[in-house]
Amino acid sequence: MKNSTDIKEEVRQFIIETTFAPAEQVKNDTLIFEQGIFDSMGFISLIVFIENTFNLNPKDSELLEENFKSVNAIANFIERKLN
C-alpha cells in the first residue's frame, strides 16, 4: 500500500503534467481551484485519475470542495477511501 508521501507526489505530478503549471506553483497546500490551476474540466480529469490510479470510485456525495481543494486534501481523501 502506498504511503501518504507517495500519494501526494503522484497527485502533485498529475496536476503539474495535466495543467502545465510550474512545479514550484503546485505545493501540497496550494488551493488548486482558487489559484486557477484547475477548473471544472480539470476536476473531471482528476476524478478519472483517482479512479484509474488508486482503483477508487468516489461517490457523488464525496465530490465536495473540501476533499479536492489541495494536494493534501486529495491525498487525505484517497487515504480514507483506501482504508
GUMI-116943 format. One record per atom (N, C-alpha, C, O, CB): chain; residue number from 1; residue in one letter; z, x, y. Coordinates in steps of 0.001 Angstrom, whole numbers. Each point is the difference from the previous one (the first is absolute). Last residue first. Glycine has a CB too. Layout:
BEGIN
<"A",NUM,"A",<Z,X,Y>>
...
! end
This chain:
BEGIN
<"A",83,"N",<3161,-8488,2984>>
<"A",83,"N",<1310,-41,-677>>
<"A",83,"N",<372,-1375,-364>>
<"A",83,"N",<1066,-219,-574>>
<"A",83,"N",<-362,2182,1792>>
<"A",82,"L",<-4728,-1044,1157>>
<"A",82,"L",<-59,785,-1239>>
<"A",82,"L",<1301,-77,-797>>
<"A",82,"L",<-2,128,-1225>>
<"A",82,"L",<-1616,1404,2343>>
<"A",81,"K",<1241,-3600,3186>>
<"A",81,"K",<-835,-693,-970>>
<"A",81,"K",<-66,743,-1340>>
<"A",81,"K",<-83,-629,-1055>>
<"A",81,"K",<-1251,-295,2958>>
<"A",80,"R",<3663,2908,1714>>
<"A",80,"R",<694,-1230,-414>>
<"A",80,"R",<-800,-732,-1071>>
<"A",80,"R",<569,-493,-974>>
<"A",80,"R",<466,296,3258>>
<"A",79,"E",<-3044,3970,-323>>
<"A",79,"E",<1115,382,-866>>
<"A",79,"E",<763,-1228,-492>>
<"A",79,"E",<370,-69,-1172>>
<"A",79,"E",<-182,2244,2406>>
<"A",78,"I",<-3635,-2840,1919>>
<"A",78,"I",<-546,414,-1294>>
<"A",78,"I",<1126,348,-969>>
<"A",78,"I",<-31,-410,-1161>>
<"A",78,"I",<-2043,1268,2301>>
<"A",77,"F",<3301,-1822,3297>>
<"A",77,"F",<-504,-1189,-657>>
<"A",77,"F",<-516,334,-1412>>
<"A",77,"F",<318,-697,-963>>
<"A",77,"F",<-915,-275,3220>>
<"A",76,"N",<1873,4535,479>>
<"A",76,"N",<1187,-770,-431>>
<"A",76,"N",<-418,-1253,-740>>
<"A",76,"N",<597,-348,-1019>>
<"A",76,"N",<703,1225,2967>>
<"A",75,"A",<-4711,1667,9>>
<"A",75,"A",<565,704,-1156>>
<"A",75,"A",<1232,-730,-529>>
<"A",75,"A",<181,-112,-1212>>
<"A",75,"A",<-1050,2292,2116>>
<"A",74,"I",<-1058,-3826,3054>>
<"A",74,"I",<-917,-213,-1133>>
<"A",74,"I",<558,651,-1262>>
<"A",74,"I",<-13,-607,-1070>>
<"A",74,"I",<-1954,525,2651>>
<"A",73,"A",<4274,814,2462>>
<"A",73,"A",<139,-1396,-431>>
<"A",73,"A",<-869,-288,-1220>>
<"A",73,"A",<435,-680,-929>>
<"A",73,"A",<64,13,3293>>
<"A",72,"N",<-873,4958,-360>>
<"A",72,"N",<1330,-192,-593>>
<"A",72,"N",<164,-1418,-550>>
<"A",72,"N",<474,-184,-1121>>
<"A",72,"N",<458,1892,2711>>
<"A",71,"V",<-4824,-722,857>>
<"A",71,"V",<-45,641,-1326>>
<"A",71,"V",<1345,-196,-707>>
<"A",71,"V",<37,-309,-1191>>
<"A",71,"V",<-1720,2034,2025>>
<"A",70,"S",<780,-5470,2666>>
<"A",70,"S",<-39,1467,46>>
<"A",70,"S",<-116,545,-1419>>
<"A",70,"S",<128,-738,-977>>
<"A",70,"S",<1256,767,3102>>
<"A",69,"K",<-1432,-4769,-1252>>
<"A",69,"K",<-129,475,1383>>
<"A",69,"K",<-96,1513,137>>
<"A",69,"K",<-460,497,1028>>
<"A",69,"K",<1716,-2491,-367>>
<"A",68,"F",<-728,-1495,-4486>>
<"A",68,"F",<-1212,810,153>>
<"A",68,"F",<-142,650,1372>>
<"A",68,"F",<-1087,467,343>>
<"A",68,"F",<29,-1964,-1978>>
<"A",67,"N",<4601,-1625,53>>
<"A",67,"N",<-303,765,-1217>>
<"A",67,"N",<-1130,1004,184>>
<"A",67,"N",<-188,874,-846>>
<"A",67,"N",<962,-2820,-455>>
<"A",66,"E",<613,-1137,4782>>
<"A",66,"E",<1094,942,-267>>
<"A",66,"E",<-249,856,-1246>>
<"A",66,"E",<539,1101,-104>>
<"A",66,"E",<1016,-2717,1190>>
<"A",65,"E",<-4551,-1974,198>>
<"A",65,"E",<-127,1202,823>>
<"A",65,"E",<1067,1036,-345>>
<"A",65,"E",<-287,1197,-35>>
<"A",65,"E",<-690,-2596,1858>>
<"A",64,"L",<-508,-1988,-5650>>
<"A",64,"L",<688,-81,1282>>
<"A",64,"L",<-122,1315,747>>
<"A",64,"L",<-75,1067,-609>>
<"A",64,"L",<1671,-2747,-335>>
<"A",63,"L",<-2894,-564,-3709>>
<"A",63,"L",<-938,583,965>>
<"A",63,"L",<531,-180,1420>>
<"A",63,"L",<-610,-667,836>>
<"A",63,"L",<-1325,200,-2394>>
<"A",62,"E",<3871,-1332,-2577>>
<"A",62,"E",<414,1377,287>>
<"A",62,"E",<-876,670,1057>>
<"A",62,"E",<304,1109,439>>
<"A",62,"E",<545,-958,-2768>>
<"A",61,"S",<-1618,-4582,507>>
<"A",61,"S",<1279,-50,729>>
<"A",61,"S",<511,1391,372>>
<"A",61,"S",<889,128,840>>
<"A",61,"S",<-349,-2240,-2051>>
<"A",60,"D",<-4456,1552,-1512>>
<"A",60,"D",<-264,-419,1377>>
<"A",60,"D",<1277,37,843>>
<"A",60,"D",<-31,384,1169>>
<"A",60,"D",<-1851,-1834,-1992>>
<"A",59,"K",<1805,4758,-3248>>
<"A",59,"K",<-83,-1452,153>>
<"A",59,"K",<-269,-318,1466>>
<"A",59,"K",<318,788,890>>
<"A",59,"K",<1261,-1169,-2848>>
<"A",58,"P",<-2981,5036,-759>>
<"A",58,"P",<904,-625,966>>
<"A",58,"P",<-236,-1506,70>>
<"A",58,"P",<-1141,-462,-3>>
<"A",58,"P",<1197,2597,1324>>
<"A",57,"N",<-996,1460,-5195>>
<"A",57,"N",<-653,-1159,603>>
<"A",57,"N",<978,-670,949>>
<"A",57,"N",<796,-840,-420>>
<"A",57,"N",<-2268,510,-1614>>
<"A",56,"L",<559,5540,-530>>
<"A",56,"L",<881,-1051,506>>
<"A",56,"L",<-827,-1132,569>>
<"A",56,"L",<-1109,216,489>>
<"A",56,"L",<2899,1467,10>>
<"A",55,"N",<-2771,3077,-2265>>
<"A",55,"N",<-69,-1110,-953>>
<"A",55,"N",<988,-1108,368>>
<"A",55,"N",<730,-509,-852>>
<"A",55,"N",<-1440,2119,-940>>
<"A",54,"F",<-489,2547,4205>>
<"A",54,"F",<1339,-165,-563>>
<"A",54,"F",<90,-1155,-990>>
<"A",54,"F",<1077,-322,-502>>
<"A",54,"F",<-170,1265,2601>>
<"A",53,"T",<-5064,316,66>>
<"A",53,"T",<687,1273,-188>>
<"A",53,"T",<1317,-147,-741>>
<"A",53,"T",<352,831,-837>>
<"A",53,"T",<-1425,-34,2907>>
<"A",52,"N",<-1678,-4660,-897>>
<"A",52,"N",<-718,915,-890>>
<"A",52,"N",<791,1263,-328>>
<"A",52,"N",<-11,457,-1144>>
<"A",52,"N",<-2096,-1335,2094>>
<"A",51,"E",<3886,-2397,2114>>
<"A",51,"E",<-258,-641,-1297>>
<"A",51,"E",<-610,986,-985>>
<"A",51,"E",<428,70,-1152>>
<"A",51,"E",<-749,-2266,2308>>
<"A",50,"I",<931,3635,3270>>
<"A",50,"I",<1295,-149,-686>>
<"A",50,"I",<-208,-607,-1379>>
<"A",50,"I",<587,460,-979>>
<"A",50,"I",<593,-732,3192>>
<"A",49,"F",<-4987,558,541>>
<"A",49,"F",<464,1339,-380>>
<"A",49,"F",<1311,-90,-792>>
<"A",49,"F",<139,641,-1041>>
<"A",49,"F",<-1257,334,3091>>
<"A",48,"V",<-493,-4916,-133>>
<"A",48,"V",<-833,375,-1150>>
<"A",48,"V",<416,1382,-516>>
<"A",48,"V",<90,213,-1209>>
<"A",48,"V",<-2016,-1601,2112>>
<"A",47,"I",<3981,-54,3026>>
<"A",47,"I",<465,-815,-1134>>
<"A",47,"I",<-797,356,-1257>>
<"A",47,"I",<578,141,-1078>>
<"A",47,"I",<81,-2019,2652>>
<"A",46,"L",<-2036,3886,2437>>
<"A",46,"L",<1303,520,-420>>
<"A",46,"L",<527,-760,-1214>>
<"A",46,"L",<511,610,-939>>
<"A",46,"L",<-29,64,3308>>
<"A",45,"S",<-4400,-2177,-254>>
<"A",45,"S",<-272,1207,-794>>
<"A",45,"S",<1298,631,-492>>
<"A",45,"S",<42,565,-1092>>
<"A",45,"S",<-2142,-174,2412>>
<"A",44,"I",<2495,-4079,1534>>
<"A",44,"I",<-601,-421,-1274>>
<"A",44,"I",<-281,1215,-876>>
<"A",44,"I",<274,-27,-1200>>
<"A",44,"I",<-1299,-1986,2320>>
<"A",43,"F",<2533,2820,3213>>
<"A",43,"F",<1070,-565,-814>>
<"A",43,"F",<-531,-427,-1362>>
<"A",43,"F",<644,226,-1024>>
<"A",43,"F",<536,-991,3101>>
<"A",42,"G",<-4191,2234,1200>>
<"A",42,"G",<738,1118,-580>>
<"A",42,"G",<1106,-486,-915>>
<"A",42,"G",<282,607,-1034>>
<"A",42,"G",<-807,757,3042>>
<"A",41,"M",<-1758,-4522,486>>
<"A",41,"M",<-868,500,-1077>>
<"A",41,"M",<642,1200,-696>>
<"A",41,"M",<-114,161,-1215>>
<"A",41,"M",<-1919,-972,2470>>
<"A",40,"S",<4265,-993,2500>>
<"A",40,"S",<41,-938,-1131>>
<"A",40,"S",<-899,446,-1157>>
<"A",40,"S",<351,-199,-1163>>
<"A",40,"S",<130,-1640,2784>>
<"A",39,"D",<954,5850,1276>>
<"A",39,"D",<-159,-1369,468>>
<"A",39,"D",<2,-909,-1233>>
<"A",39,"D",<385,435,-1086>>
<"A",39,"D",<-1710,301,3165>>
<"A",38,"F",<3091,4667,-623>>
<"A",38,"F",<-499,-1003,-948>>
<"A",38,"F",<-128,-1338,705>>
<"A",38,"F",<759,-316,916>>
<"A",38,"F",<305,1532,-2855>>
<"A",37,"I",<107,2354,4593>>
<"A",37,"I",<-593,796,-1078>>
<"A",37,"I",<-630,-925,-1038>>
<"A",37,"I",<-1079,282,-520>>
<"A",37,"I",<2775,1559,894>>
<"A",36,"G",<872,-2898,3813>>
<"A",36,"G",<-1438,-224,-99>>
<"A",36,"G",<-687,819,-1073>>
<"A",36,"G",<-1227,100,-16>>
<"A",36,"G",<1281,-629,2388>>
<"A",35,"Q",<4766,9,-1061>>
<"A",35,"Q",<-698,1150,571>>
<"A",35,"Q",<-1523,-132,-98>>
<"A",35,"Q",<-732,872,468>>
<"A",35,"Q",<2705,533,-1066>>
<"A",34,"E",<890,-4713,-1301>>
<"A",34,"E",<296,47,1437>>
<"A",34,"E",<-735,1139,691>>
<"A",34,"E",<-380,-124,1164>>
<"A",34,"E",<2616,-869,-1629>>
<"A",33,"F",<-2505,687,-4212>>
<"A",33,"F",<-722,-1116,613>>
<"A",33,"F",<211,-2,1504>>
<"A",33,"F",<-943,-218,760>>
<"A",33,"F",<1184,-1121,-2869>>
<"A",32,"I",<1961,4661,-547>>
<"A",32,"I",<-1450,134,-153>>
<"A",32,"I",<-796,-1148,608>>
<"A",32,"I",<-1145,209,401>>
<"A",32,"I",<1601,1051,-2456>>
<"A",31,"L",<4183,1376,2938>>
<"A",31,"L",<-299,-1427,-151>>
<"A",31,"L",<-1525,-159,9>>
<"A",31,"L",<-628,-84,1056>>
<"A",31,"L",<2830,-619,83>>
<"A",30,"T",<820,5104,-2670>>
<"A",30,"T",<-977,-520,957>>
<"A",30,"T",<-272,-1472,-304>>
<"A",30,"T",<-251,-369,-1148>>
<"A",30,"T",<-799,2667,1403>>
<"A",29,"D",<3897,919,-2774>>
<"A",29,"D",<595,-1101,761>>
<"A",29,"D",<-938,-573,1070>>
<"A",29,"D",<417,-847,790>>
<"A",29,"D",<1799,1891,-1206>>
<"A",28,"N",<-3441,2623,-2525>>
<"A",28,"N",<579,-1007,-892>>
<"A",28,"N",<591,-1190,751>>
<"A",28,"N",<93,-1096,-554>>
<"A",28,"N",<383,2918,-1053>>
<"A",27,"K",<-4540,737,3887>>
<"A",27,"K",<1281,456,-533>>
<"A",27,"K",<582,-1117,-860>>
<"A",27,"K",<-497,-1126,25>>
<"A",27,"K",<903,2644,1987>>
<"A",26,"V",<-5180,-286,470>>
<"A",26,"V",<536,-884,-1030>>
<"A",26,"V",<1242,647,-617>>
<"A",26,"V",<-88,775,-952>>
<"A",26,"V",<-2227,-1722,477>>
<"A",25,"Q",<-258,3177,3819>>
<"A",25,"Q",<273,-1314,594>>
<"A",25,"Q",<681,-939,-997>>
<"A",25,"Q",<665,-954,405>>
<"A",25,"Q",<-2646,1259,1096>>
<"A",24,"E",<362,4102,-2625>>
<"A",24,"E",<1233,103,782>>
<"A",24,"E",<373,-1327,669>>
<"A",24,"E",<1136,-172,442>>
<"A",24,"E",<-1656,2585,-52>>
<"A",23,"A",<-3558,-1984,-2886>>
<"A",23,"A",<1171,50,-876>>
<"A",23,"A",<1305,31,793>>
<"A",23,"A",<990,-611,-402>>
<"A",23,"A",<-2374,1799,-1301>>
<"A",22,"P",<-3013,-3569,3658>>
<"A",22,"P",<498,1369,-150>>
<"A",22,"P",<1299,-2,-805>>
<"A",22,"P",<870,-843,218>>
<"A",22,"P",<-1946,1505,1974>>
<"A",21,"A",<-2423,-4535,-3127>>
<"A",21,"A",<1005,350,1010>>
<"A",21,"A",<406,1457,-204>>
<"A",21,"A",<47,480,-1133>>
<"A",21,"A",<797,-2885,1250>>
<"A",20,"F",<-4027,-524,-2654>>
<"A",20,"F",<-424,1243,663>>
<"A",20,"F",<947,379,1136>>
<"A",20,"F",<-381,727,918>>
<"A",20,"F",<-1996,-1251,-1513>>
<"A",19,"T",<2635,-3170,-2770>>
<"A",19,"T",<-140,-267,1434>>
<"A",19,"T",<-560,1184,771>>
<"A",19,"T",<-357,-136,1170>>
<"A",19,"T",<2250,-1433,-1359>>
<"A",18,"T",<-1165,1672,-4610>>
<"A",18,"T",<-637,-1288,271>>
<"A",18,"T",<-304,-195,1477>>
<"A",18,"T",<-1036,-556,364>>
<"A",18,"T",<2221,-376,-2329>>
<"A",17,"E",<1204,4795,358>>
<"A",17,"E",<-1379,18,-491>>
<"A",17,"E",<-762,-1278,348>>
<"A",17,"E",<-1203,42,261>>
<"A",17,"E",<1956,1439,-2112>>
<"A",16,"I",<3881,-1167,2977>>
<"A",16,"I",<-761,1021,731>>
<"A",16,"I",<-1470,-26,-410>>
<"A",16,"I",<-885,25,856>>
<"A",16,"I",<2950,1403,-696>>
<"A",15,"I",<910,-4217,-2528>>
<"A",15,"I",<-150,-463,1384>>
<"A",15,"I",<-861,979,795>>
<"A",15,"I",<-902,-417,726>>
<"A",15,"I",<3148,-728,-846>>
<"A",14,"F",<-1093,2370,-4265>>
<"A",14,"F",<-925,-1131,-10>>
<"A",14,"F",<-267,-477,1427>>
<"A",14,"F",<-1148,-241,372>>
<"A",14,"F",<1978,-438,-2658>>
<"A",13,"Q",<2419,3975,1691>>
<"A",13,"Q",<-1344,540,-180>>
<"A",13,"Q",<-1047,-1113,-10>>
<"A",13,"Q",<-1088,155,556>>
<"A",13,"Q",<2057,1765,-1844>>
<"A",12,"R",<3551,-3218,1438>>
<"A",12,"R",<-366,679,1245>>
<"A",12,"R",<-1428,547,-93>>
<"A",12,"R",<-787,-164,933>>
<"A",12,"R",<3214,765,-531>>
<"A",11,"V",<-539,-2449,-4291>>
<"A",11,"V",<-272,-1041,991>>
<"A",11,"V",<-492,629,1293>>
<"A",11,"V",<-985,-458,578>>
<"A",11,"V",<2736,-1023,-1609>>
<"A",10,"E",<-354,4424,-2325>>
<"A",10,"E",<-1214,-706,-424>>
<"A",10,"E",<-402,-1060,1022>>
<"A",10,"E",<-1173,-121,352>>
<"A",10,"E",<1783,531,-2752>>
<"A",9,"E",<3462,1850,3089>>
<"A",9,"E",<-1139,892,238>>
<"A",9,"E",<-1315,-669,-414>>
<"A",9,"E",<-1006,140,696>>
<"A",9,"E",<2506,1855,-1051>>
<"A",8,"K",<2576,-4262,-496>>
<"A",8,"K",<-256,94,1445>>
<"A",8,"K",<-1230,853,282>>
<"A",8,"K",<-815,-349,854>>
<"A",8,"K",<3268,83,-408>>
<"A",7,"I",<-982,26,-4890>>
<"A",7,"I",<-556,-1283,432>>
<"A",7,"I",<-347,57,1481>>
<"A",7,"I",<-1083,-421,406>>
<"A",7,"I",<2423,-789,-2166>>
<"A",6,"D",<896,4913,-71>>
<"A",6,"D",<-1374,-97,-511>>
<"A",6,"D",<-682,-1279,476>>
<"A",6,"D",<-1163,21,402>>
<"A",6,"D",<1841,1310,-2411>>
<"A",5,"T",<3893,-757,3018>>
<"A",5,"T",<-813,957,755>>
<"A",5,"T",<-1460,-67,-430>>
<"A",5,"T",<-897,29,843>>
<"A",5,"T",<2896,1464,-597>>
<"A",4,"S",<1210,-4075,-2643>>
<"A",4,"S",<-238,-514,1348>>
<"A",4,"S",<-908,905,820>>
<"A",4,"S",<-882,-481,711>>
<"A",4,"S",<3102,-604,-811>>
<"A",3,"N",<-2795,1455,-5176>>
<"A",3,"N",<1175,-81,871>>
<"A",3,"N",<-430,-439,1400>>
<"A",3,"N",<-1190,-112,296>>
<"A",3,"N",<2363,1920,-1637>>
<"A",2,"K",<-3419,-3001,-3682>>
<"A",2,"K",<-109,778,1233>>
<"A",2,"K",<1266,-151,838>>
<"A",2,"K",<633,-1055,26>>
<"A",2,"K",<-3134,768,-51>>
<"A",1,"M",<2076,26,-5474>>
<"A",1,"M",<0,-837,1192>>
<"A",1,"M",<0,878,1250>>
<"A",1,"M",<668,1033,43>>
<"A",1,"M",<552,-2861,-1292>>
! end
